[in-house]
Amino acid sequence: MSDDALHYDAIVVGAGHNGLVAAGYLAKAGKNVVVLDGAEAVGGAAQTAEISPDYQVSTAAHLISGFPRQIEKDLKLSKHGLAWATKDMATVALDRDGKHIVLSSSRKSDLATITAHVSQDGDAWKAFEGRVAKYVKLLRPLLDRRLPSVSADAATKTAAMLALRLEKMGPADLRAFLQLVPSSIAALLDRSFEGDLIKGALSLEATLGAHAGPHTPGTAFSFIYKRTQEAIGQGMGYPVGGTGALTEALASAAEAQGARIRLESAVTEILVEDGHTTGVRLADGTIFEAPIVLSSVDPKTTCLDLVGARHFETPTVTHVSRIKMKGATAKINLALEGLPTFENFSDREYGGRLLIAPDMGTVERSFTAAKRGELTLEPVMELVIPSYHDPRLAPMGHHVMSIIVPNVPFDVEGGWDEQKEPFVKRVIDTISDYAPDLSDKIIAGEVLTPPELEERFGWGNRGWHQGNMSFDQLLAFRPAPGMATHEAGISGLYLCGVGTHPGGGLTGLPGKLSAETALAAEKRS
Amino acid sequence: MTEEVTEQGAPEDEMDVSQQSPLNGPGVAPDPEWFEQVADEPPYSRNVRTTPLHLDAADESRTNSWSEWAGYTVAQVYTSIEQEYDALRTRAGVSDISPLTKVRISGREGVTYLDRLLTRPVGDLESNHSKRAVLCDGNGHVIAEGVVFRLGDEEFRLVLRSSHMDWLMQSALGIDVQLEDVSGTIAGLSLAGPLADSVLAMAGVKQPAELSKHQGMWAELGGMPVYMSRTGMMGGLDYELWCDPSDASVVWRRLLSVGKAVGLRPVGAAVRDIARLENGVALEGIDYHSAFTTLEPSDALSPYDLCLGGCVDLDRSVFNGQSALRKIADSGSTSALVGLEFDLADAAIVGPICNGDKQVGKITSLAWSPTLQCTIALGLVEASALGASDGFSIKTQAGENVPAKLTKRPFLHFS
């Protein structure tokens, strides 16, 4: 390889979805881009792999809810193989007696599932959704674009922007919103609903993947934030071929624009000279040169390990080192020789996102156990049968099931070697309460405990979002105060992972906004 | 059980009694009983701390007048301000500067650390040299200033007036450097005055005059190892002596006994304050507040405001405050610390600094200078007032305007 071949206009560190989106936009703008990743395949946390031969599943992240149509259009993803298996999955709160509640829709039949439990909750749901929609409208303009530019204090400007929109809401809504910001989701739900099941399901939705329980302050805002992200997206679903198909389409789109993707090339250092980014160094010593580097690695690792604290002023280092990243989850993927039988399930339910969270107490207890480094006796979880909408994932008539179990401690008491088997048994038993024939249908399975997720994806003990999605770490404070513009404070270095604004989930927005920032900065100079 | 006892007991029985004596040197573990037991003291349990020289200072004091410095008790006046000032400016004066904060910085990346911490690099500093150090926060405001000594390739000592260990520790994150607050393990003495050289020579220090400004060296004084540096804020011939706290008393007494012949006197805090003002030195906590202790954010000052621009080197790798200081350097500072001379003996009635009728600043410290025979002061004024054609004046509390002359610092020049 000649020396020229290692010189690029821009380097993207990490071939996860945000890294690939960033590379796509940069390449589209005519930049000579290379994406470097230590893994053997693109995708980061959005990868599809085999559980056993012929049974494929999204290994880690299994749902997409906040991916904007705009990015799909801009990067021509459908041309590169992105097709949606489903985009309008319903959220189903499973009930042991078969009186499941179908959420996230205004259909009359869905509403009936709520009133079947508690009659007044039907009206409460309408009112609740109406209020949530208002808050979503309030926040939305902050989420799909870059926060106010570097020139003035970004935090102040964002606050001013928010203040203006709050003022427009009127006193009653304003009061309700201000009350909501520090509230726990439990407080919000208790104010709104009577039924245990609906509260359990919504509280699981609000805290999934975070190191928080329903009673943790701030979870109400996290819930609204999540809903806002979904509003920017195209509805909940997954592409044909699992979440890995999204990143493959992104990779193909970026390559079509001329970007290069080099795998098995772990970046160990981002090079900085005299306050300017000059390139990166790989584990084998190879140096790639570029005046622009975008890192989708979490901000803490990027700044403190890849760049090195010495290249930042002390306040930045202090802020970055204090980013809270916590929230361990486990992932269980099952290959099934047929559809498990859930009572009273129709097409809509089988194809939906299934939540097992009978009440808020169960969700809270699972978090309490996690805090103590223990495994809860009654696990709560989110499960999906991806093969239902995408039959090619499994042989004819067979299925795959993808389960996310939150609040699973990284360092479990007794050690994972000992605890893994009882843990899996407990999860399967819990699902079997709803689908008694599940264990008969399992032919293969894959269990990824937090340490295994750490080894494979690097975020086992640090949550999915490269920084907790709580109010103190969102908007102008994401990833850290003074860094909300995707600029890392060193000329030419940008952060483009989910640790940056607007945050976690498979949204591609951090990648897009970061690339836009880099391009705008180049234009300025 | 019984076996163990015999095993342990046997050698003791055979041991010669003389071998148990502590004077027999190594081989015998010292018995803790031989030493005075010092109870662990919880931090901040003590409000009045004394320096290693406290008893010696008390011996010299004829006034029993003390003042507080960073929690320590130091002599305010030993005999009289006139006598002490006279000794300091015409012969020599010695004072206790042990309350200064001393931080040992060692490790492979000491230079990297200090380059990032201070507003100008230390890489060019040779061993046994020192330079003025200014610490800024992320907004380019001064946290503290002091002196950084290079004691070896990988060893530095930072001397400050106040402790900022938390900031120093935060700044060390990710850098291979060890920090240690050694304030309590190093005593400090200041020896200044035109005859300071002679005093040192008489005390047995070889060729002190060879030491140039900012330089340091190891010497022996009264049989004790002393690190002697040509640093200090008194102006003129200025030495600072750093030694082990247990040796400090010997050094102090040795200096006073040999210095008596040439008129050396202990100098208290009152005269030190006059002398530093004559030398034009502004102090953190008196003339300005550290960026960490200001109540109003606007009270925090940049090095440019304090006329320390010479200590800032912007064009180099990143250091704390760099990006903010670049902006301040472009836009210009908003205030300036200036020296003023005026004829007003009663310090108590001094009011704001005016420019015509307009109030443009305030006096931060002032003193009557016996050498200059006028009142000298440091004042913080609006930078915009500096170019005005009208001179400055001081408004007294009676409403009277006393004309004040803008004077370049230092006020007092030494040949």
Interface residues (C-beta under 8 A of the other chain):
Chain A: D274 G275 L304 G308 A309 R310 H311 F312 E313 T314 P315 T316 V317 T318 S321 G489 I490
Chain B: E109 T112 Y113 R116 L117 D137 G138 W167 Q170 S171 L173 G174 I175 R316 S317 V318 F319 N320 G321 Q322 S323
